[in-house]
Amino acid sequence: MPTTFQLTMHPASEGDALQLAWGQGGQHHHAWIDLGRTRDYKQLRAHLHELGTLALLVFSHIDADHIEGAVALFKDAELPFDAERVWFNARLQHEQAYQRRGGNNVPLSSNQAEKVTAGLLRTGWPLNGAFPSGIVSVESLPSGAAIPIASGLQVRLLSPSDHKLGQLLPEWDDTLKAAKVRTTDPDAVASAIADGRVRLGRLDVQQLATAPFKRDDTKPNGASIAFIAEFEGKRVLLGADAHPDILEESLRTLGASKQSRYHLDCYKVSHHGSKANTSPELLSLIDCTRFAFSTDGSRHQHPDPETIARILTADPYRAKTLYFNSRHYEAQLWNNKPLMDKWNYTCVYPAKGSSGLTIDI
C-alpha cells in the first residue's frame, strides 16, 4: 500500500502557510502551520475547505507573516475547516510560562483585543491539549517526548522554552497592536542584514559562510513553535522563526552531537533563511541534505546568501537539494551551474508562472 508524507509550502508572501499530508492508500491526514498574510489566506480558503478536518492546526507565533491570515480566518462567517487539535500560545500561556520560571506579574493593557485567541475560543477547538500545563513549551513535557497526532505521525517539540515565551510577555500588547496583529517584523538585525547583503555578481560561498554569525534575539521569533514531524521513519523539521540556540539545545536533548548528527529528511529553514537563525553550530548537529525555504523575498529579501552558504559548506561533498516556494530574485540567485557543480547541490522551484511547492518527504 503506497505511503504519503508530503510538505507543501503554499504561497504566503514573505511568511509561512505550510501543509503536512500523511497516510496510506487514499486515507490522508493533514496538519497546517500558519496562514501567511490576509491576501494569502483568502487565496487558500477554497483549498482549506476541501481538506475538511485538520488533525493539527498550529499558529507558530505572532509575526504578521505567520498569523495575519488567521485574523482573516476568524472574521469569516463560516470557517472553511474543522480542527481536531490546535497549538497556539496566547497571552495567558506567555504569562504562565513567565510565572513558571519565577517571574512576577507584568501589567498588560486590558483594552488590547487578541483576535486570534478570541476566534479560537469561539470555535471550541481543543487548544494545546497535548500539554498538561496548557503551554506549548519544551518544558511542558518530558525531554524529547513524542506527541502522537494521527495514524502514525509523531511530533517532537523543539521550541519555544518558558524563557523564550516569558521574554515576549512585557511587549505582548505593543507587538499585537500594529495592524490588528502585527504589520512588521521588528527584527533587531534587520539593518545589519540590509547592510551586509550580497547583491549582484559573483557569490563567494566560502567567504559568505565564514561571515561572523550574529544570533537573532527578537522576542516574537523566540516564542516560535517549532517541531519535528515524523512518519514511517522519515522526519521533517519545521523551524518557524525559532532562535537557533533553542533548536540546538532541543536537538541535543534528542541525542544530537557533532559526532552523532540527528537525521532529518528535510529542514524547512527557520525564519525563511535569515542569516541570524541558521547557525554553523545548528548545522553541525543535523544530518540533512534537503532544505526548504518559504518566502517570496519581499520585505526582508530572504533567504540570506550567508545561510545558504553555511548549508553548502557544512556538507560540501554529499548531494544537496534546495527547495523554494517562489522564483524570486534571492532564490534564483542559486540556480547557477558552476556553483551547483562545485558545491554539489540542485535547486527546485515552482513551475514557471506559479508559486507554492510540494515536497515528498
C-alpha positions as a Markdown table, in Angstrom:
| # | Residue | x | y | z |
|---|---|---|---|---|
| 1 | Met | 0.0 | 0.0 | 0.0 |
| 2 | Pro | 1.6 | 3.3 | -1.1 |
| 3 | Thr | 2.6 | 5.7 | 1.7 |
| 4 | Thr | 2.4 | 9.5 | 1.5 |
| 5 | Phe | 4.4 | 12.0 | 3.6 |
| 6 | Gln | 4.5 | 15.5 | 2.0 |
| 7 | Leu | 5.3 | 19.1 | 2.9 |
| 8 | Thr | 3.6 | 21.8 | 0.9 |
| 9 | Met | 4.9 | 25.4 | 1.2 |
| 10 | His | 1.9 | 27.3 | -0.1 |
| 11 | Pro | 2.3 | 30.9 | -1.3 |
| 12 | Ala | 2.4 | 33.1 | 1.8 |
| 13 | Ser | 4.1 | 36.3 | 0.9 |
| 14 | Glu | 7.2 | 36.6 | 3.0 |
| 15 | Gly | 5.8 | 34.2 | 5.5 |
| 16 | Asp | 4.6 | 30.6 | 6.1 |
| 17 | Ala | 1.5 | 28.7 | 5.1 |
| 18 | Leu | 2.6 | 25.1 | 5.5 |
| 19 | Gln | 0.7 | 21.8 | 5.0 |
| 20 | Leu | 1.7 | 18.4 | 6.0 |
| 21 | Ala | -0.1 | 15.4 | 4.4 |
| 22 | Trp | 0.4 | 11.8 | 5.5 |
| 23 | Gly | -1.2 | 8.4 | 5.3 |
| 24 | Gln | -1.5 | 5.2 | 3.4 |
| 25 | Gly | -3.5 | 4.5 | 0.3 |
| 26 | Gly | -6.2 | 7.1 | -0.2 |
| 27 | Gln | -6.5 | 7.8 | 3.5 |
| 28 | His | -4.7 | 11.1 | 4.2 |
| 29 | His | -4.5 | 13.3 | 7.3 |
| 30 | His | -3.4 | 16.9 | 7.2 |
| 31 | Ala | -1.7 | 19.4 | 9.5 |
| 32 | Trp | -1.5 | 23.1 | 8.8 |
| 33 | Ile | 1.1 | 25.6 | 10.2 |
| 34 | Asp | 0.4 | 29.3 | 9.9 |
| 35 | Leu | -1.7 | 31.2 | 7.3 |
| 36 | Gly | 0.6 | 33.9 | 5.9 |
| 37 | Arg | -1.0 | 37.3 | 5.4 |
| 38 | Thr | -4.6 | 38.2 | 4.8 |
| 39 | Arg | -4.4 | 38.0 | 1.0 |
| 40 | Asp | -2.7 | 34.6 | 1.3 |
| 41 | Tyr | -5.5 | 33.2 | 3.4 |
| 42 | Lys | -8.1 | 34.4 | 1.0 |
| 43 | Gln | -6.4 | 32.6 | -1.8 |
| 44 | Leu | -6.1 | 29.5 | 0.2 |
| 45 | Arg | -9.6 | 29.4 | 1.6 |
| 46 | Ala | -11.1 | 27.1 | -1.1 |
| 47 | His | -8.2 | 24.6 | -0.6 |
| 48 | Leu | -8.7 | 24.6 | 3.1 |
| 49 | His | -12.4 | 24.0 | 2.6 |
| 50 | Glu | -11.5 | 20.9 | 0.6 |
| 51 | Leu | -9.5 | 19.4 | 3.5 |
| 52 | Gly | -12.5 | 19.3 | 5.7 |
| 53 | Thr | -10.8 | 18.5 | 9.1 |
| 54 | Leu | -7.2 | 19.1 | 10.1 |
| 55 | Ala | -5.5 | 16.7 | 12.5 |
| 56 | Leu | -3.4 | 19.6 | 13.8 |
| 57 | Leu | -3.5 | 23.4 | 13.4 |
| 58 | Val | -0.5 | 25.4 | 14.6 |
| 59 | Phe | -0.1 | 29.2 | 14.8 |
| 60 | Ser | 3.6 | 29.3 | 15.5 |
| 61 | His | 3.9 | 32.9 | 16.8 |
| 62 | Ile | 2.5 | 36.4 | 16.3 |
| 63 | Asp | 4.5 | 37.9 | 13.5 |
| 64 | Ala | 2.1 | 39.1 | 10.8 |
| 65 | Asp | 3.6 | 37.0 | 8.0 |
| 66 | His | 2.6 | 33.9 | 10.0 |
| 67 | Ile | -0.6 | 34.9 | 11.8 |
| 68 | Glu | -2.3 | 37.8 | 9.9 |
| 69 | Gly | -4.2 | 35.3 | 7.8 |
| 70 | Ala | -5.6 | 33.8 | 11.0 |
| 71 | Val | -7.2 | 37.1 | 11.8 |
| 72 | Ala | -8.9 | 36.9 | 8.4 |
| 73 | Leu | -9.9 | 33.3 | 9.1 |
| 74 | Phe | -11.8 | 34.1 | 12.2 |
| 75 | Lys | -13.6 | 37.0 | 10.5 |
| 76 | Asp | -15.3 | 34.5 | 8.2 |
| 77 | Ala | -18.9 | 33.9 | 8.9 |
| 78 | Glu | -18.3 | 30.2 | 8.3 |
| 79 | Leu | -14.9 | 28.6 | 8.9 |
| 80 | Pro | -13.6 | 26.6 | 6.0 |
| 81 | Phe | -12.4 | 23.6 | 8.1 |
| 82 | Asp | -12.6 | 22.0 | 11.4 |
| 83 | Ala | -9.6 | 21.2 | 13.6 |
| 84 | Glu | -9.1 | 18.3 | 15.9 |
| 85 | Arg | -6.3 | 20.0 | 17.9 |
| 86 | Val | -4.8 | 23.5 | 17.9 |
| 87 | Trp | -1.4 | 24.7 | 19.2 |
| 88 | Phe | -1.1 | 28.4 | 20.0 |
| 89 | Asn | 0.5 | 30.3 | 22.8 |
| 90 | Ala | -1.8 | 33.2 | 23.6 |
| 91 | Arg | -1.0 | 35.9 | 26.2 |
| 92 | Leu | -2.2 | 33.6 | 29.0 |
| 93 | Gln | 0.4 | 31.0 | 28.1 |
| 94 | His | 3.2 | 33.5 | 27.9 |
| 95 | Glu | 2.2 | 34.8 | 31.3 |
| 96 | Gln | 2.0 | 31.4 | 32.8 |
| 97 | Ala | 5.4 | 30.4 | 31.3 |
| 98 | Tyr | 6.9 | 33.7 | 32.8 |
| 99 | Gln | 5.5 | 32.9 | 36.2 |
| 100 | Arg | 6.6 | 29.2 | 36.0 |
| 101 | Arg | 10.1 | 30.5 | 35.7 |
| 102 | Gly | 9.6 | 32.6 | 38.9 |
| 103 | Gly | 8.8 | 35.9 | 37.3 |
| 104 | Asn | 6.4 | 38.4 | 38.7 |
| 105 | Asn | 3.1 | 39.6 | 37.2 |
| 106 | Val | 3.6 | 42.0 | 34.4 |
| 107 | Pro | 0.9 | 44.7 | 33.9 |
| 108 | Leu | -0.7 | 44.4 | 30.5 |
| 109 | Ser | -3.1 | 46.7 | 28.7 |
| 110 | Ser | -6.7 | 45.5 | 29.2 |
| 111 | Asn | -8.0 | 47.1 | 26.0 |
| 112 | Gln | -5.9 | 45.2 | 23.5 |
| 113 | Ala | -8.0 | 42.7 | 21.7 |
| 114 | Glu | -6.5 | 39.3 | 20.9 |
| 115 | Lys | -8.4 | 38.5 | 17.8 |
| 116 | Val | -6.9 | 35.1 | 17.1 |
| 117 | Thr | -7.4 | 34.0 | 20.7 |
| 118 | Ala | -10.9 | 35.1 | 20.7 |
| 119 | Gly | -11.5 | 33.4 | 17.4 |
| 120 | Leu | -10.1 | 30.1 | 18.7 |
| 121 | Leu | -12.3 | 30.3 | 21.8 |
| 122 | Arg | -15.4 | 30.7 | 19.6 |
| 123 | Thr | -14.6 | 27.6 | 17.7 |
| 124 | Gly | -14.4 | 25.3 | 20.7 |
| 125 | Trp | -11.4 | 23.5 | 19.0 |
| 126 | Pro | -9.1 | 21.7 | 21.6 |
| 127 | Leu | -6.3 | 24.1 | 22.4 |
| 128 | Asn | -2.9 | 22.9 | 23.5 |
| 129 | Gly | -4.4 | 19.6 | 24.7 |
| 130 | Ala | -1.1 | 17.7 | 24.3 |
| 131 | Phe | 0.5 | 19.8 | 27.0 |
| 132 | Pro | -0.8 | 19.2 | 30.6 |
| 133 | Ser | 0.0 | 22.8 | 31.6 |
| 134 | Gly | -1.7 | 24.2 | 28.5 |
| 135 | Ile | 1.6 | 25.9 | 27.5 |
| 136 | Val | 3.2 | 24.9 | 24.2 |
| 137 | Ser | 6.8 | 24.7 | 25.6 |
| 138 | Val | 9.6 | 22.2 | 25.7 |
| 139 | Glu | 9.4 | 22.4 | 29.5 |
| 140 | Ser | 5.8 | 21.2 | 29.5 |
| 141 | Leu | 6.7 | 17.6 | 28.5 |
| 142 | Pro | 9.4 | 15.1 | 29.3 |
| 143 | Ser | 12.6 | 15.9 | 27.4 |
| 144 | Gly | 12.3 | 14.7 | 23.8 |
| 145 | Ala | 8.8 | 13.3 | 24.3 |
| 146 | Ala | 7.0 | 12.2 | 21.1 |
| 147 | Ile | 3.4 | 13.6 | 20.7 |
| 148 | Pro | 1.1 | 11.3 | 18.7 |
| 149 | Ile | -1.1 | 13.2 | 16.2 |
| 150 | Ala | -2.9 | 10.7 | 13.9 |
| 151 | Ser | -2.2 | 7.5 | 12.0 |
| 152 | Gly | 1.4 | 7.1 | 13.0 |
| 153 | Leu | 2.5 | 10.8 | 12.8 |
| 154 | Gln | 4.5 | 11.9 | 15.8 |
| 155 | Val | 5.8 | 15.3 | 16.7 |
| 156 | Arg | 8.7 | 16.3 | 18.8 |
| 157 | Leu | 8.6 | 19.9 | 20.0 |
| 158 | Leu | 11.9 | 21.9 | 19.7 |
| 159 | Ser | 10.8 | 25.4 | 20.5 |
| 160 | Pro | 9.8 | 27.6 | 22.5 |
| 161 | Ser | 11.0 | 27.3 | 26.0 |
| 162 | Asp | 9.4 | 29.0 | 29.0 |
| 163 | His | 12.3 | 31.5 | 29.0 |
| 164 | Lys | 11.6 | 32.5 | 25.4 |
| 165 | Leu | 7.9 | 32.8 | 26.0 |
| 166 | Gly | 8.5 | 34.9 | 29.1 |
| 167 | Gln | 10.8 | 37.3 | 27.2 |
| 168 | Leu | 8.0 | 38.3 | 24.9 |
| 169 | Leu | 5.4 | 39.0 | 27.7 |
| 170 | Pro | 6.3 | 42.6 | 28.6 |
| 171 | Glu | 5.8 | 43.8 | 25.0 |
| 172 | Trp | 2.9 | 41.5 | 24.1 |
| 173 | Asp | 0.3 | 44.2 | 23.6 |
| 174 | Asp | 2.6 | 46.5 | 21.7 |
| 175 | Thr | 3.5 | 43.6 | 19.5 |
| 176 | Leu | -0.1 | 42.8 | 18.7 |
| 177 | Lys | -1.3 | 46.4 | 18.3 |
| 178 | Ala | 0.2 | 47.1 | 14.9 |
| 179 | Ala | -2.3 | 46.4 | 12.1 |
| 180 | Lys | -4.6 | 44.4 | 14.3 |
| 181 | Val | -2.0 | 41.8 | 14.9 |
| 182 | Arg | 1.4 | 42.8 | 13.7 |
| 183 | Thr | 2.4 | 44.6 | 10.5 |
| 184 | Thr | 6.1 | 44.4 | 10.5 |
| 185 | Asp | 8.8 | 42.1 | 12.0 |
| 186 | Pro | 10.8 | 44.4 | 14.3 |
| 187 | Asp | 13.9 | 42.3 | 13.6 |
| 188 | Ala | 16.7 | 43.7 | 15.7 |
| 189 | Val | 19.1 | 42.5 | 13.0 |
| 190 | Ala | 17.2 | 43.9 | 10.0 |
| 191 | Ser | 19.5 | 46.8 | 9.4 |
| 192 | Ala | 22.6 | 44.6 | 9.7 |
| 193 | Ile | 21.0 | 42.2 | 7.2 |
| 194 | Ala | 20.4 | 45.0 | 4.8 |
| 195 | Asp | 23.9 | 46.5 | 5.2 |
| 196 | Gly | 25.6 | 43.2 | 4.8 |
| 197 | Arg | 23.5 | 41.8 | 2.0 |
| 198 | Val | 25.4 | 40.4 | -1.0 |
| 199 | Arg | 23.6 | 41.7 | -4.1 |
| 200 | Leu | 24.6 | 41.2 | -7.7 |
| 201 | Gly | 27.5 | 39.5 | -9.2 |
| 202 | Arg | 29.6 | 36.6 | -8.1 |
| 203 | Leu | 28.7 | 34.6 | -5.0 |
| 204 | Asp | 31.7 | 33.7 | -2.9 |
| 205 | Val | 30.3 | 30.8 | -0.9 |
| 206 | Gln | 33.3 | 30.3 | 1.3 |
| 207 | Gln | 33.5 | 33.9 | 2.2 |
| 208 | Leu | 29.8 | 34.1 | 2.9 |
| 209 | Ala | 29.9 | 31.0 | 5.1 |
| 210 | Thr | 32.7 | 32.4 | 7.2 |
| 211 | Ala | 31.0 | 35.8 | 7.9 |
| 212 | Pro | 30.5 | 36.4 | 11.6 |
| 213 | Phe | 27.3 | 34.9 | 12.9 |
| 214 | Lys | 25.0 | 37.2 | 14.9 |
| 215 | Arg | 22.1 | 35.4 | 16.5 |
| 216 | Asp | 18.5 | 36.5 | 16.2 |
| 217 | Asp | 17.4 | 37.7 | 19.6 |
| 218 | Thr | 14.0 | 39.2 | 18.7 |
| 219 | Lys | 11.4 | 38.2 | 21.3 |
| 220 | Pro | 8.5 | 37.3 | 19.0 |
| 221 | Asn | 10.7 | 34.9 | 16.9 |
| 222 | Gly | 12.0 | 33.3 | 20.1 |
| 223 | Ala | 8.4 | 32.4 | 21.0 |
| 224 | Ser | 8.0 | 30.4 | 17.8 |
| 225 | Ile | 6.5 | 26.9 | 17.9 |
| 226 | Ala | 9.0 | 24.7 | 16.0 |
| 227 | Phe | 8.9 | 20.9 | 15.8 |
| 228 | Ile | 10.0 | 17.7 | 14.1 |
| 229 | Ala | 7.2 | 15.7 | 12.4 |
| 230 | Glu | 8.0 | 12.0 | 11.9 |
| 231 | Phe | 6.0 | 9.5 | 9.9 |
| 232 | Glu | 7.1 | 6.0 | 8.8 |
| 233 | Gly | 10.7 | 6.7 | 9.9 |
| 234 | Lys | 11.0 | 10.0 | 8.0 |
| 235 | Arg | 11.5 | 13.3 | 9.6 |
| 236 | Val | 10.9 | 17.0 | 8.7 |
| 237 | Leu | 11.8 | 19.9 | 10.9 |
| 238 | Leu | 9.5 | 22.9 | 10.6 |
| 239 | Gly | 11.6 | 25.7 | 12.1 |
| 240 | Ala | 9.0 | 28.6 | 12.1 |
| 241 | Asp | 11.1 | 31.7 | 13.1 |
| 242 | Ala | 12.8 | 29.9 | 16.0 |
| 243 | His | 16.0 | 31.1 | 17.5 |
| 244 | Pro | 19.0 | 28.8 | 16.7 |
| 245 | Asp | 20.0 | 28.4 | 20.4 |
| 246 | Ile | 16.8 | 26.8 | 21.4 |
| 247 | Leu | 16.8 | 24.5 | 18.4 |
| 248 | Glu | 20.4 | 23.5 | 19.2 |
| 249 | Glu | 19.5 | 22.8 | 22.8 |
| 250 | Ser | 16.5 | 20.7 | 21.9 |
| 251 | Leu | 18.3 | 18.7 | 19.3 |
| 252 | Arg | 21.0 | 17.9 | 21.9 |
| 253 | Thr | 18.2 | 16.5 | 24.2 |
| 254 | Leu | 17.4 | 14.2 | 21.3 |
| 255 | Gly | 20.9 | 12.9 | 21.3 |
| 256 | Ala | 22.4 | 15.1 | 18.5 |
| 257 | Ser | 26.0 | 16.0 | 18.6 |
| 258 | Lys | 28.8 | 16.7 | 16.1 |
| 259 | Gln | 29.9 | 13.1 | 16.4 |
| 260 | Ser | 26.3 | 11.7 | 16.0 |
| 261 | Arg | 24.2 | 14.1 | 14.0 |
| 262 | Tyr | 20.4 | 14.0 | 14.2 |
| 263 | His | 19.0 | 12.7 | 10.9 |
| 264 | Leu | 16.4 | 14.8 | 9.1 |
| 265 | Asp | 14.9 | 14.1 | 5.7 |
| 266 | Cys | 14.0 | 17.8 | 5.2 |
| 267 | Tyr | 14.5 | 21.0 | 7.1 |
| 268 | Lys | 12.1 | 23.9 | 6.5 |
| 269 | Val | 14.7 | 26.5 | 7.4 |
| 270 | Ser | 13.9 | 28.9 | 10.3 |
| 271 | His | 12.9 | 32.5 | 9.6 |
| 272 | His | 12.8 | 32.0 | 5.8 |
| 273 | Gly | 16.5 | 31.7 | 5.6 |
| 274 | Ser | 17.6 | 34.7 | 7.7 |
| 275 | Lys | 21.3 | 34.6 | 8.4 |
| 276 | Ala | 20.5 | 35.2 | 12.1 |
| 277 | Asn | 18.6 | 32.0 | 12.6 |
| 278 | Thr | 20.7 | 29.2 | 11.0 |
| 279 | Ser | 24.0 | 29.0 | 12.9 |
| 280 | Pro | 27.0 | 26.9 | 12.0 |
| 281 | Glu | 26.5 | 25.1 | 15.3 |
| 282 | Leu | 23.0 | 24.1 | 14.4 |
| 283 | Leu | 24.1 | 22.7 | 11.0 |
| 284 | Ser | 26.8 | 20.7 | 12.8 |
| 285 | Leu | 24.1 | 18.9 | 14.8 |
| 286 | Ile | 21.9 | 17.7 | 11.9 |
| 287 | Asp | 22.4 | 15.1 | 9.2 |
| 288 | Cys | 20.3 | 16.7 | 6.4 |
| 289 | Thr | 20.7 | 17.2 | 2.6 |
| 290 | Arg | 17.3 | 18.8 | 1.8 |
| 291 | Phe | 16.5 | 22.3 | 2.8 |
| 292 | Ala | 13.2 | 24.2 | 2.1 |
| 293 | Phe | 12.6 | 28.0 | 2.1 |
| 294 | Ser | 9.2 | 29.5 | 2.4 |
| 295 | Thr | 9.2 | 33.2 | 1.2 |
| 296 | Asp | 8.6 | 35.3 | -1.8 |
| 297 | Gly | 11.6 | 37.5 | -0.9 |
| 298 | Ser | 9.6 | 40.6 | -0.2 |
| 299 | Arg | 10.3 | 42.9 | 2.8 |
| 300 | His | 13.5 | 41.3 | 4.0 |
| 301 | Gln | 14.8 | 39.7 | 0.8 |
| 302 | His | 15.2 | 36.2 | 2.3 |
| 303 | Pro | 16.8 | 33.8 | 2.1 |
| 304 | Asp | 20.1 | 35.5 | 3.0 |
| 305 | Pro | 23.0 | 34.2 | 1.0 |
| 306 | Glu | 25.0 | 33.6 | 4.2 |
| 307 | Thr | 22.5 | 31.0 | 5.3 |
| 308 | Ile | 22.7 | 29.0 | 2.0 |
| 309 | Ala | 26.5 | 29.3 | 2.0 |
| 310 | Arg | 26.6 | 27.8 | 5.5 |
| 311 | Ile | 24.4 | 25.0 | 4.4 |
| 312 | Leu | 26.6 | 24.2 | 1.4 |
| 313 | Thr | 29.9 | 24.4 | 3.3 |
| 314 | Ala | 28.6 | 22.4 | 6.2 |
| 315 | Asp | 28.3 | 19.3 | 4.0 |
| 316 | Pro | 30.2 | 20.0 | 0.8 |
| 317 | Tyr | 30.5 | 16.5 | -0.7 |
| 318 | Arg | 27.1 | 14.9 | -0.5 |
| 319 | Ala | 24.4 | 15.9 | -3.0 |
| 320 | Lys | 22.0 | 18.5 | -1.6 |
| 321 | Thr | 18.7 | 20.0 | -2.7 |
| 322 | Leu | 17.4 | 23.5 | -2.0 |
| 323 | Tyr | 13.6 | 23.9 | -2.3 |
| 324 | Phe | 12.0 | 27.3 | -2.9 |
| 325 | Asn | 8.3 | 28.1 | -3.0 |
| 326 | Ser | 8.8 | 31.2 | -5.1 |
| 327 | Arg | 11.0 | 32.1 | -8.1 |
| 328 | His | 12.1 | 35.4 | -6.7 |
| 329 | Tyr | 15.5 | 37.0 | -7.1 |
| 330 | Glu | 17.1 | 35.8 | -3.9 |
| 331 | Ala | 16.0 | 32.2 | -4.7 |
| 332 | Gln | 17.0 | 32.2 | -8.4 |
| 333 | Leu | 20.4 | 33.6 | -7.5 |
| 334 | Trp | 21.4 | 30.0 | -6.6 |
| 335 | Asn | 20.3 | 28.5 | -10.0 |
| 336 | Asn | 23.9 | 28.8 | -11.1 |
| 337 | Lys | 25.5 | 25.8 | -12.7 |
| 338 | Pro | 29.2 | 26.5 | -11.8 |
| 339 | Leu | 28.1 | 26.9 | -8.2 |
| 340 | Met | 25.9 | 23.8 | -8.3 |
| 341 | Asp | 28.7 | 21.7 | -9.8 |
| 342 | Lys | 31.3 | 23.0 | -7.2 |
| 343 | Trp | 29.1 | 22.6 | -4.1 |
| 344 | Asn | 27.1 | 19.6 | -5.3 |
| 345 | Tyr | 23.5 | 20.9 | -5.0 |
| 346 | Thr | 20.4 | 21.3 | -7.1 |
| 347 | Cys | 17.5 | 23.8 | -6.9 |
| 348 | Val | 13.8 | 23.0 | -7.1 |
| 349 | Tyr | 11.4 | 25.8 | -7.9 |
| 350 | Pro | 7.7 | 26.0 | -8.6 |
| 351 | Ala | 6.6 | 25.7 | -12.3 |
| 352 | Lys | 7.1 | 28.9 | -14.2 |
| 353 | Gly | 4.1 | 31.3 | -13.7 |
| 354 | Ser | 3.1 | 29.6 | -10.4 |
| 355 | Ser | 4.1 | 29.6 | -6.8 |
| 356 | Gly | 4.0 | 27.1 | -3.9 |
| 357 | Leu | 5.8 | 23.8 | -3.8 |
| 358 | Thr | 5.1 | 20.2 | -2.6 |
| 359 | Ile | 8.0 | 18.1 | -1.4 |
| 360 | Asp | 7.8 | 14.3 | -1.0 |
| 361 | Ile | 9.5 | 13.6 | 2.4 |
